[in-house]
Amino acid sequence: MDAFFGLAINQIVQFGLSSLQVIYYLEQLFREFYNELIFN
């Protein structure tokens, strides 16, 4: 049971980290887009 539990936590952590990377990437894109709108 412990091995399964550890695996589940590992999966959740991996998923969380990849989600953070996607959110960060989208935020960067949005910021560039926003700057283009304001300064042009």
mmCIF file as Biopython writes it, N, C-alpha, C and O atoms, coordinates in Angstrom:
data_model
#
loop_
_atom_site.group_PDB
_atom_site.id
_atom_site.type_symbol
_atom_site.label_atom_id
_atom_site.label_alt_id
_atom_site.label_comp_id
_atom_site.label_asym_id
_atom_site.label_entity_id
_atom_site.label_seq_id
_atom_site.pdbx_PDB_ins_code
_atom_site.Cartn_x
_atom_site.Cartn_y
_atom_site.Cartn_z
_atom_site.occupancy
_atom_site.B_iso_or_equiv
_atom_site.auth_seq_id
_atom_site.auth_asym_id
_atom_site.pdbx_PDB_model_num
ATOM 1   N N  . MET A ? 1  ? 0.829  -1.207 0.000   1.0 0.0 1  A 1 
ATOM 2   C CA . MET A ? 1  ? 0.000  0.000  0.000   1.0 0.0 1  A 1 
ATOM 3   C C  . MET A ? 1  ? 0.866  1.260  0.000   1.0 0.0 1  A 1 
ATOM 4   O O  . MET A ? 1  ? 0.547  2.234  -0.682  1.0 0.0 1  A 1 
ATOM 5   N N  . ASP A ? 2  ? 1.957  1.241  0.762   1.0 0.0 2  A 1 
ATOM 6   C CA . ASP A ? 2  ? 2.832  2.409  0.817   1.0 0.0 2  A 1 
ATOM 7   C C  . ASP A ? 2  ? 3.426  2.739  -0.553  1.0 0.0 2  A 1 
ATOM 8   O O  . ASP A ? 2  ? 3.534  3.906  -0.929  1.0 0.0 2  A 1 
ATOM 9   N N  . ALA A ? 3  ? 3.808  1.698  -1.292  1.0 0.0 3  A 1 
ATOM 10  C CA . ALA A ? 3  ? 4.394  1.918  -2.613  1.0 0.0 3  A 1 
ATOM 11  C C  . ALA A ? 3  ? 3.374  2.573  -3.539  1.0 0.0 3  A 1 
ATOM 12  O O  . ALA A ? 3  ? 3.700  3.495  -4.288  1.0 0.0 3  A 1 
ATOM 13  N N  . PHE A ? 4  ? 2.144  2.090  -3.479  1.0 0.0 4  A 1 
ATOM 14  C CA . PHE A ? 4  ? 1.077  2.657  -4.307  1.0 0.0 4  A 1 
ATOM 15  C C  . PHE A ? 4  ? 0.824  4.122  -3.936  1.0 0.0 4  A 1 
ATOM 16  O O  . PHE A ? 4  ? 0.658  4.980  -4.803  1.0 0.0 4  A 1 
ATOM 17  N N  . PHE A ? 5  ? 0.800  4.383  -2.639  1.0 0.0 5  A 1 
ATOM 18  C CA . PHE A ? 5  ? 0.558  5.734  -2.135  1.0 0.0 5  A 1 
ATOM 19  C C  . PHE A ? 5  ? 1.665  6.687  -2.604  1.0 0.0 5  A 1 
ATOM 20  O O  . PHE A ? 5  ? 1.394  7.810  -3.029  1.0 0.0 5  A 1 
ATOM 21  N N  . GLY A ? 6  ? 2.902  6.222  -2.518  1.0 0.0 6  A 1 
ATOM 22  C CA . GLY A ? 6  ? 4.040  7.019  -2.963  1.0 0.0 6  A 1 
ATOM 23  C C  . GLY A ? 6  ? 3.963  7.305  -4.451  1.0 0.0 6  A 1 
ATOM 24  O O  . GLY A ? 6  ? 4.278  8.409  -4.896  1.0 0.0 6  A 1 
ATOM 25  N N  . LEU A ? 7  ? 3.541  6.306  -5.222  1.0 0.0 7  A 1 
ATOM 26  C CA . LEU A ? 7  ? 3.414  6.467  -6.664  1.0 0.0 7  A 1 
ATOM 27  C C  . LEU A ? 7  ? 2.337  7.494  -6.985  1.0 0.0 7  A 1 
ATOM 28  O O  . LEU A ? 7  ? 2.513  8.336  -7.866  1.0 0.0 7  A 1 
ATOM 29  N N  . ALA A ? 8  ? 1.226  7.420  -6.267  1.0 0.0 8  A 1 
ATOM 30  C CA . ALA A ? 8  ? 0.131  8.366  -6.482  1.0 0.0 8  A 1 
ATOM 31  C C  . ALA A ? 8  ? 0.580  9.796  -6.182  1.0 0.0 8  A 1 
ATOM 32  O O  . ALA A ? 8  ? 0.278  10.717 -6.940  1.0 0.0 8  A 1 
ATOM 33  N N  . ILE A ? 9  ? 1.294  9.977  -5.085  1.0 0.0 9  A 1 
ATOM 34  C CA . ILE A ? 9  ? 1.804  11.303 -4.728  1.0 0.0 9  A 1 
ATOM 35  C C  . ILE A ? 9  ? 2.767  11.798 -5.801  1.0 0.0 9  A 1 
ATOM 36  O O  . ILE A ? 9  ? 2.736  12.967 -6.185  1.0 0.0 9  A 1 
ATOM 37  N N  . ASN A ? 10 ? 3.617  10.903 -6.276  1.0 0.0 10 A 1 
ATOM 38  C CA . ASN A ? 10 ? 4.569  11.262 -7.321  1.0 0.0 10 A 1 
ATOM 39  C C  . ASN A ? 10 ? 3.843  11.737 -8.579  1.0 0.0 10 A 1 
ATOM 40  O O  . ASN A ? 10 ? 4.232  12.732 -9.189  1.0 0.0 10 A 1 
ATOM 41  N N  . GLN A ? 11 ? 2.791  11.022 -8.959  1.0 0.0 11 A 1 
ATOM 42  C CA . GLN A ? 11 ? 2.007  11.403 -10.134 1.0 0.0 11 A 1 
ATOM 43  C C  . GLN A ? 11 ? 1.384  12.787 -9.942  1.0 0.0 11 A 1 
ATOM 44  O O  . GLN A ? 11 ? 1.403  13.618 -10.850 1.0 0.0 11 A 1 
ATOM 45  N N  . ILE A ? 12 ? 0.838  13.019 -8.765  1.0 0.0 12 A 1 
ATOM 46  C CA . ILE A ? 12 ? 0.203  14.306 -8.461  1.0 0.0 12 A 1 
ATOM 47  C C  . ILE A ? 12 ? 1.226  15.438 -8.526  1.0 0.0 12 A 1 
ATOM 48  O O  . ILE A ? 12 ? 0.948  16.504 -9.076  1.0 0.0 12 A 1 
ATOM 49  N N  . VAL A ? 13 ? 2.403  15.201 -7.964  1.0 0.0 13 A 1 
ATOM 50  C CA . VAL A ? 13 ? 3.461  16.214 -7.992  1.0 0.0 13 A 1 
ATOM 51  C C  . VAL A ? 13 ? 3.891  16.503 -9.426  1.0 0.0 13 A 1 
ATOM 52  O O  . VAL A ? 13 ? 4.043  17.663 -9.809  1.0 0.0 13 A 1 
ATOM 53  N N  . GLN A ? 14 ? 4.087  15.454 -10.216 1.0 0.0 14 A 1 
ATOM 54  C CA . GLN A ? 14 ? 4.475  15.633 -11.615 1.0 0.0 14 A 1 
ATOM 55  C C  . GLN A ? 14 ? 3.428  16.445 -12.368 1.0 0.0 14 A 1 
ATOM 56  O O  . GLN A ? 14 ? 3.758  17.357 -13.127 1.0 0.0 14 A 1 
ATOM 57  N N  . PHE A ? 15 ? 2.166  16.102 -12.146 1.0 0.0 15 A 1 
ATOM 58  C CA . PHE A ? 15 ? 1.067  16.799 -12.808 1.0 0.0 15 A 1 
ATOM 59  C C  . PHE A ? 15 ? 1.036  18.267 -12.383 1.0 0.0 15 A 1 
ATOM 60  O O  . PHE A ? 15 ? 0.857  19.158 -13.213 1.0 0.0 15 A 1 
ATOM 61  N N  . GLY A ? 16 ? 1.211  18.507 -11.098 1.0 0.0 16 A 1 
ATOM 62  C CA . GLY A ? 16 ? 1.211  19.867 -10.572 1.0 0.0 16 A 1 
ATOM 63  C C  . GLY A ? 16 ? 2.335  20.701 -11.169 1.0 0.0 16 A 1 
ATOM 64  O O  . GLY A ? 16 ? 2.125  21.857 -11.537 1.0 0.0 16 A 1 
ATOM 65  N N  . LEU A ? 17 ? 3.525  20.121 -11.266 1.0 0.0 17 A 1 
ATOM 66  C CA . LEU A ? 17 ? 4.664  20.845 -11.819 1.0 0.0 17 A 1 
ATOM 67  C C  . LEU A ? 17 ? 4.453  21.170 -13.286 1.0 0.0 17 A 1 
ATOM 68  O O  . LEU A ? 17 ? 4.762  22.278 -13.724 1.0 0.0 17 A 1 
ATOM 69  N N  . SER A ? 18 ? 3.932  20.221 -14.049 1.0 0.0 18 A 1 
ATOM 70  C CA . SER A ? 18 ? 3.706  20.486 -15.465 1.0 0.0 18 A 1 
ATOM 71  C C  . SER A ? 18 ? 2.618  21.534 -15.643 1.0 0.0 18 A 1 
ATOM 72  O O  . SER A ? 18 ? 2.684  22.347 -16.566 1.0 0.0 18 A 1 
ATOM 73  N N  . SER A ? 19 ? 1.610  21.522 -14.760 1.0 0.0 19 A 1 
ATOM 74  C CA . SER A ? 19 ? 0.555  22.535 -14.820 1.0 0.0 19 A 1 
ATOM 75  C C  . SER A ? 19 ? 1.134  23.918 -14.543 1.0 0.0 19 A 1 
ATOM 76  O O  . SER A ? 19 ? 0.778  24.891 -15.208 1.0 0.0 19 A 1 
ATOM 77  N N  . LEU A ? 20 ? 2.029  24.001 -13.561 1.0 0.0 20 A 1 
ATOM 78  C CA . LEU A ? 20 ? 2.670  25.277 -13.243 1.0 0.0 20 A 1 
ATOM 79  C C  . LEU A ? 20 ? 3.466  25.801 -14.431 1.0 0.0 20 A 1 
ATOM 80  O O  . LEU A ? 20 ? 3.449  26.999 -14.716 1.0 0.0 20 A 1 
ATOM 81  N N  . GLN A ? 21 ? 4.163  24.905 -15.124 1.0 0.0 21 A 1 
ATOM 82  C CA . GLN A ? 21 ? 4.942  25.322 -16.288 1.0 0.0 21 A 1 
ATOM 83  C C  . GLN A ? 21 ? 4.035  25.877 -17.373 1.0 0.0 21 A 1 
ATOM 84  O O  . GLN A ? 21 ? 4.364  26.877 -18.010 1.0 0.0 21 A 1 
ATOM 85  N N  . VAL A ? 22 ? 2.887  25.229 -17.587 1.0 0.0 22 A 1 
ATOM 86  C CA . VAL A ? 22 ? 1.931  25.691 -18.594 1.0 0.0 22 A 1 
ATOM 87  C C  . VAL A ? 22 ? 1.372  27.059 -18.213 1.0 0.0 22 A 1 
ATOM 88  O O  . VAL A ? 22 ? 1.268  27.953 -19.052 1.0 0.0 22 A 1 
ATOM 89  N N  . ILE A ? 23 ? 1.014  27.212 -16.943 1.0 0.0 23 A 1 
ATOM 90  C CA . ILE A ? 23 ? 0.472  28.484 -16.456 1.0 0.0 23 A 1 
ATOM 91  C C  . ILE A ? 23 ? 1.506  29.600 -16.613 1.0 0.0 23 A 1 
ATOM 92  O O  . ILE A ? 23 ? 1.173  30.706 -17.038 1.0 0.0 23 A 1 
ATOM 93  N N  . TYR A ? 24 ? 2.746  29.307 -16.271 1.0 0.0 24 A 1 
ATOM 94  C CA . TYR A ? 24 ? 3.820  30.288 -16.393 1.0 0.0 24 A 1 
ATOM 95  C C  . TYR A ? 24 ? 4.007  30.703 -17.853 1.0 0.0 24 A 1 
ATOM 96  O O  . TYR A ? 24 ? 4.157  31.886 -18.159 1.0 0.0 24 A 1 
ATOM 97  N N  . TYR A ? 25 ? 3.997  29.710 -18.749 1.0 0.0 25 A 1 
ATOM 98  C CA . TYR A ? 25 ? 4.159  29.964 -20.176 1.0 0.0 25 A 1 
ATOM 99  C C  . TYR A ? 25 ? 3.029  30.846 -20.709 1.0 0.0 25 A 1 
ATOM 100 O O  . TYR A ? 25 ? 3.271  31.802 -21.445 1.0 0.0 25 A 1 
ATOM 101 N N  . LEU A ? 26 ? 1.789  30.513 -20.328 1.0 0.0 26 A 1 
ATOM 102 C CA . LEU A ? 26 ? 0.631  31.299 -20.761 1.0 0.0 26 A 1 
ATOM 103 C C  . LEU A ? 26 ? 0.711  32.727 -20.227 1.0 0.0 26 A 1 
ATOM 104 O O  . LEU A ? 26 ? 0.361  33.681 -20.923 1.0 0.0 26 A 1 
ATOM 105 N N  . GLU A ? 27 ? 1.175  32.863 -18.991 1.0 0.0 27 A 1 
ATOM 106 C CA . GLU A ? 27 ? 1.299  34.184 -18.380 1.0 0.0 27 A 1 
ATOM 107 C C  . GLU A ? 27 ? 2.311  35.032 -19.141 1.0 0.0 27 A 1 
ATOM 108 O O  . GLU A ? 27 ? 2.090  36.225 -19.348 1.0 0.0 27 A 1 
ATOM 109 N N  . GLN A ? 28 ? 3.417  34.425 -19.557 1.0 0.0 28 A 1 
ATOM 110 C CA . GLN A ? 28 ? 4.424  35.139 -20.338 1.0 0.0 28 A 1 
ATOM 111 C C  . GLN A ? 28 ? 3.840  35.596 -21.676 1.0 0.0 28 A 1 
ATOM 112 O O  . GLN A ? 28 ? 4.040  36.737 -22.092 1.0 0.0 28 A 1 
ATOM 113 N N  . LEU A ? 29 ? 3.120  34.699 -22.340 1.0 0.0 29 A 1 
ATOM 114 C CA . LEU A ? 29 ? 2.503  35.024 -23.623 1.0 0.0 29 A 1 
ATOM 115 C C  . LEU A ? 29 ? 1.507  36.163 -23.471 1.0 0.0 29 A 1 
ATOM 116 O O  . LEU A ? 29 ? 1.495  37.107 -24.261 1.0 0.0 29 A 1 
ATOM 117 N N  . PHE A ? 30 ? 0.675  36.061 -22.446 1.0 0.0 30 A 1 
ATOM 118 C CA . PHE A ? 30 ? -0.345 37.066 -22.207 1.0 0.0 30 A 1 
ATOM 119 C C  . PHE A ? 30 ? 0.284  38.428 -21.935 1.0 0.0 30 A 1 
ATOM 120 O O  . PHE A ? 30 ? -0.202 39.455 -22.409 1.0 0.0 30 A 1 
ATOM 121 N N  . ARG A ? 31 ? 1.358  38.425 -21.174 1.0 0.0 31 A 1 
ATOM 122 C CA . ARG A ? 31 ? 2.045  39.669 -20.844 1.0 0.0 31 A 1 
ATOM 123 C C  . ARG A ? 31 ? 2.590  40.337 -22.103 1.0 0.0 31 A 1 
ATOM 124 O O  . ARG A ? 31 ? 2.470  41.553 -22.254 1.0 0.0 31 A 1 
ATOM 125 N N  . GLU A ? 32 ? 3.184  39.566 -23.004 1.0 0.0 32 A 1 
ATOM 126 C CA . GLU A ? 32 ? 3.696  40.130 -24.253 1.0 0.0 32 A 1 
ATOM 127 C C  . GLU A ? 32 ? 2.563  40.701 -25.089 1.0 0.0 32 A 1 
ATOM 128 O O  . GLU A ? 32 ? 2.672  41.793 -25.646 1.0 0.0 32 A 1 
ATOM 129 N N  . PHE A ? 33 ? 1.474  39.946 -25.168 1.0 0.0 33 A 1 
ATOM 130 C CA . PHE A ? 33 ? 0.301  40.373 -25.927 1.0 0.0 33 A 1 
ATOM 131 C C  . PHE A ? 33 ? -0.257 41.677 -25.352 1.0 0.0 33 A 1 
ATOM 132 O O  . PHE A ? 33 ? -0.590 42.602 -26.094 1.0 0.0 33 A 1 
ATOM 133 N N  . TYR A ? 34 ? -0.353 41.737 -24.040 1.0 0.0 34 A 1 
ATOM 134 C CA . TYR A ? 34 ? -0.869 42.902 -23.324 1.0 0.0 34 A 1 
ATOM 135 C C  . TYR A ? 34 ? 0.011  44.125 -23.587 1.0 0.0 34 A 1 
ATOM 136 O O  . TYR A ? 34 ? -0.492 45.222 -23.828 1.0 0.0 34 A 1 
ATOM 137 N N  . ASN A ? 35 ? 1.314  43.926 -23.538 1.0 0.0 35 A 1 
ATOM 138 C CA . ASN A ? 35 ? 2.242  45.026 -23.809 1.0 0.0 35 A 1 
ATOM 139 C C  . ASN A ? 35 ? 2.099  45.533 -25.240 1.0 0.0 35 A 1 
ATOM 140 O O  . ASN A ? 35 ? 2.172  46.737 -25.482 1.0 0.0 35 A 1 
ATOM 141 N N  . GLU A ? 36 ? 1.897  44.626 -26.184 1.0 0.0 36 A 1 
ATOM 142 C CA . GLU A ? 36 ? 1.694  45.008 -27.581 1.0 0.0 36 A 1 
ATOM 143 C C  . GLU A ? 36 ? 0.452  45.886 -27.711 1.0 0.0 36 A 1 
ATOM 144 O O  . GLU A ? 36 ? 0.467  46.893 -28.419 1.0 0.0 36 A 1 
ATOM 145 N N  . LEU A ? 37 ? -0.613 45.503 -27.029 1.0 0.0 37 A 1 
ATOM 146 C CA . LEU A ? 37 ? -1.863 46.269 -27.093 1.0 0.0 37 A 1 
ATOM 147 C C  . LEU A ? 37 ? -1.698 47.670 -26.524 1.0 0.0 37 A 1 
ATOM 148 O O  . LEU A ? 37 ? -2.188 48.642 -27.099 1.0 0.0 37 A 1 
ATOM 149 N N  . ILE A ? 38 ? -1.015 47.771 -25.402 1.0 0.0 38 A 1 
ATOM 150 C CA . ILE A ? 38 ? -0.884 49.062 -24.719 1.0 0.0 38 A 1 
ATOM 151 C C  . ILE A ? 38 ? 0.056  50.012 -25.455 1.0 0.0 38 A 1 
ATOM 152 O O  . ILE A ? 38 ? -0.254 51.193 -25.614 1.0 0.0 38 A 1 
ATOM 153 N N  . PHE A ? 39 ? 1.185  49.509 -25.898 1.0 0.0 39 A 1 
ATOM 154 C CA . PHE A ? 39 ? 2.203  50.393 -26.450 1.0 0.0 39 A 1 
ATOM 155 C C  . PHE A ? 39 ? 2.048  50.684 -27.936 1.0 0.0 39 A 1 
ATOM 156 O O  . PHE A ? 39 ? 2.782  51.506 -28.483 1.0 0.0 39 A 1 
ATOM 157 N N  . ASN A ? 40 ? 1.107  50.026 -28.592 1.0 0.0 40 A 1 
ATOM 158 C CA . ASN A ? 40 ? 0.905  50.314 -30.019 1.0 0.0 40 A 1 
ATOM 159 C C  . ASN A ? 40 ? -0.387 51.071 -30.247 1.0 0.0 40 A 1 
ATOM 160 O O  . ASN A ? 40 ? -0.719 51.397 -31.386 1.0 0.0 40 A 1 
#
